[in-house]
């Protein structure tokens, strides 16, 4: 069971986060301790070197002021022993007592004077292997002594040389205890840090795991589920809110796709049935002249059906940001004027009066085919939905850095419940015979060109449609 939990723990990101956090913390604390250890060791050594240098100067004065007779050796030995007793011996439990100070005076033609541990030959051999500067302490390693001796030497009268050595066993023992205590504290801190970081990481990643489980359980049949949100403003909370906003967009898109599919299927059913009936009648009456009218009617309905499908596909591409635009410098006024002339017979037939006010030289960067279909949709709506005898005005003018198209009429206007949703797909009036794609197409194409379109009441009581498109960067 414990092995299984260990394997599961190692498979999570929290384990790696905890391990790397603990390693980084442990390395940083170890580096900090090493720096502190070196500073303390340096201070301890400086203190012992100061004592050593001072005592060596005192002993040098004693040797220089002692008459050279039969008693000088005894006097120097007693003074050296007194100096060695100034140092408090500190030993580890169970260690054999050892002297930590030695004194050596070499005299030409006479026996040397040595005060210190019994291994005189070892000390003299160790001293002869180094070449310290006069008055400058140096480290000398003596066999059978774990702590090195700091040795300083001074010249004495008559060619004599005085050596004084000190092994700071108390300082070494203190530094050893410092290292031992640090290792114990360091291990405890590393373990405690690992536990704290692991608990924090597991707690945080549990929230991420709940997000993953919730997202994984969301399907197209259950898009209403949402992630729990908290009042906190941390990264996980922002992630939850971002996921929820994404799910809202996906749900709206899926609902829109379903609505489009249902509406297209419903709107295509009647034309397809009508076309099939017309063609069947034409086949049954192939020997009469009536079949030509039936086939022509079927072709006309197929054209309208094709136009509806193309408009729906263009809208889908525009919503996905994938609508291909063949941009070129267009004279917007000339384009609107040509289309107005094209629709003039239809307006005349419906007893409408069309007034065009075109400002020349209005160039934009646009797709002529799509913009022509956009303006044609607007003019076709005026022809199809206005009662006879209405006045329509089309204005093209400059507005700041934009080219503006304003289409106004004095008709009945949009119903209040439809105006707010006029640019949505398949939204149409109660008595409309269209598919509700015209204004949605206008909105999509204008936005694809970086412009905007709005609907409001006109000054004559009808409807005003205002389109703004960015002017061309370089005039044609």
Order of alpha helices (4+ residues) and beta strands (2+ residues): alpha-alpha-alpha-beta-beta-alpha-beta-beta-beta-alpha-alpha-alpha-beta-alpha-beta-beta-alpha-beta-beta-alpha-alpha-beta-beta
